Amino acid sequence: MQKISHIIFACIILLTVSGFGGTDRLFAAKKDLWEKWTQNDPESIKTINHSLWHNFLDKHLVIEDGKVARIDYENIPLSSRALIAQYIQSAFSVQISAYNKPEQFAYWVNLYNAYTVKIIIDHYPIDSIKDISTCLLYTSDAADDLLCV
């Protein structure tokens, strides 16, 4: 009997480790995505232009000791503030449902990061981003949704 319980236990561990029913699935909140957030075009090969954001990062991202990246908030000129604002505004014209999931993911990560940097710039100097609470009204094909930082 003990041998059978060890075999069952080993099978459960194997299935859990291999991704077939890990504890994260047992205890995680159920996904309740709005239909508009699941829309995508898996056949799409289109890419979203993030060059304004990348240009900003090229100018103001500082790598310290070869591994720690930070934004040089103290030395950001008005022209670079305009770059971020222009990037965020251009994101509103993107019909995100027309892209594949990886491109959508890159879009949301870049937009969130750019907006976070913009908010910090707008409130600089601050001790912590936790001292700021703000939302951006997003009005593309996901009409009237909020991106909150």
Salt bridges, closest charged atoms under 4 A:
GLU64 OE2 - ARG70 NE 2.49
ASP122 OD2 - LYS118 NZ 2.65
ASP145 OD2 - LYS36 NZ 3.24
